[in-house]
Amino acid sequence: MKIFQGQLVDLHTREIYPAEVRVQQGRIAGIRKLEKAEGFYILPGFVDAHVHIESSMLVPSEFARLAVVHGTVATVSDPHEIANVLGTEGVHYMIENGGKTPFKFNFGAPSCVPATAFETAGATIDAAGAEALLRMPEVKYLAEMMNYPGVWYQDKEVMAKLAAAQKLGKPIDGHAPGLRGEDARRYFQAGISTDHECFSYEEGLEKLQMGVKVLIREGSAAKNFHALIRLLPQFPGQVMFCSDDKHPDDLILGHINQLAARALAAGCDLFEVLRAACLNPVQHYGLDVGLLRIGDPADFILTENLEDFTVKATYIDGVLVAEDGQSRIERVAARTVNNFHCSPRQPEDFRIPARGERIRVIRALNGEIVTESFVAEASTEAGYALSDPSRDLLKIAVVNRYEDAPPALAFINGFGLKGGAIASCVGHDSHNIIAVGTDDPSICRAVNLIIANQGGISAVFRETEQVLPLPVAGIMSHADGYEVARAYNQIDTFVKQKQGSSLGAPFMSLSFMALLVIPSLKLGDKGLFDGSTFQFTPLFVAD
């Protein structure tokens, strides 16, 4: 029997009172009110309601070691990144590795592998495969249904996946950026219950009024907290917090505790904030995560205050997993799995023959995964279109990692590189190699660093080359999470300070430039794609 005394934050009665909490065999055996008690605040652990563990560049066991320090005890995790590389084998890998820790990973069955038919992925998960995953007790829900046209037009495979989840009584996650009005209504009426892609107050309000659960997202690239937080007091039972994609250097600094602190600072009620951060995800997804009730799993945290949520200790099933900023979770061995089959490139592979005077340009937006587009005059020389760093018009390339094929090429604005190139094999959702650079030789060098390491992120500038290898599926490392975070911070700083990128998270932003299901203009391995019309579009604009 373990006994804890402190100020209990009771989300069920909306009270804070001195109490004694007794823990036996990993569960809350008793809670007794006291006249007074010394010690810390005792409250339920935080839950990230939607996250792709792969975007941390860490295998689940290493993600857990970093997250528990900030009071996170569980995640609702969509493994579709590794699934797009390895299929169901990748999902099983995440479950296996995460299961080696006490952390409560709750994985979904990826619904869109590949994400679209307009790109090359490494695997396919059909309706039968999705249902087989949904039948596993470790799989709690059908992960984000990105194919909203497939829902509208009742695509056979899409509807079979939705039906399987409904038959098995498992929630269905949504993905509906910018969908409004009747289009949104038709989408959510198919049984889809959440959306983490709202990027305006008006969009979030409309979906909440439809009964949708809206997840306020604040990740390393997409940051929607400021736009959406006013919705929490209006719909406290329908709002959750999530990170979606969190790079390792950001995960070291904080997690859902940061969103809770910011929500309080914005004037939200404490109990409504904790409802979003702790209670709502557990209830919506039916998670086996404790909420400080008798009989619950003993998942809770001790904090010094209820303002910035400085975490003193984190407990999962009554086991101390973090204390005083230090993780108590031991490192575990992780297998290396991958799917990488492409040959080194030559600079000539990245040349773009000039087929007109004007080009369509992707505009990357800082803090957003949506993009804009515009038309610009092409810079040409000797019959080829070139990058023009003086106008921040840089060449972008997507190289198929699964087979040898000509790279897809276009131009992008917003990265602000003054020289060299950056590249990454973290390219949502198919995870082909994506690169942005100021000249073809630099782009080629950056891409070849990824190929040589069978995955990772890289940067080249003048004579300097930097690379962070990610050997697990080409998108994760099984090295110590803190070491990976330091290495990532080093290359991220290099890109900003030496190469001049103006983006807050250049590699995270880069990873979304091939995500075709997010408007408006993106580049896949098969060409330039208009996410608003869901079709390919030519690089050169006809006169």
Secondary structure by P-SEA (a helix, b strand, c coil): ccccccccccccccbbbbbbbbbcccccccccccccccccbbbbbbbccccccccccccaaaaaaaaaaaccccccccaaaaaaccaaaaaaaaaaaaaccccbbbbbccccccccccccccccccaaaaaaaaacccccccccccaaaaaaaccaaaaaaaaaaaaabbbbbbbbcccccaaaaaaaacccccccccccaaaaaaaaaabbbbbbcccccccccccccccccccccccccccccccaaaaaaccaaaaaaaaaaacccaaaaaaaaccaaaaaaccccccccccccccbbbbcccccccccccccccccccccccccbbbbbbbbbbbbbbcccccccccccccccbbbbbbbbccccbbbbbbbbbbccccbbbbbccccbbbbbbbbcccccbbbbbcccccccccccccccccccccccccccccaaaaaaaaaaaaaacbbbbcccccbbbbbbbccccccccccaaaaaaaaaaaaaaaacccccccccaaaaaaaccccccccccccccccccccccbbbbccccc
